[in-house]
């Protein structure tokens, strides 16, 4: 009678391997007889809103939308009144509103609306320094920029990032460039005003004659 350890039958080994493969590595007992638990998926953070490639806290998102909506409404009403009072200068409220929209949009990382508000602010600041009477087409550009601000805010409100408003920024920059050229004195006029009249006799000589 032969003594010693009995080897398990090959079929038993194969069955054990198949079972471990079927249940996965996590089912293998750890030291102390406990099983390793599968990692639970991370719970989404309900206090943060993901918009495009930026994360915005839900309270900040709510506050920003409320403030931005109020600012855009103020600008819309101001531009509407300005169109009917073309002789008046740009209001300080409109300049401050555009500046506030820039700042709040930068705070939440809304680059598209920041760029558009910045172009609008630059134009209004120029008009505050050098008042000019706007033409109908130029008022149209102001109205279109405000309408696009509203559209971008609506998209941002539902958690989506709107594309950069390059065409509207270019329109504002074109108006700004046109106003600078309109306000600049003509080169010929500046030379004429600065140059003395040649060949003119002094006032004392005319009196003596």
Order of alpha helices (4+ residues) and beta strands (2+ residues): alpha-beta-beta-alpha-alpha-alpha-alpha-alpha-alpha-alpha
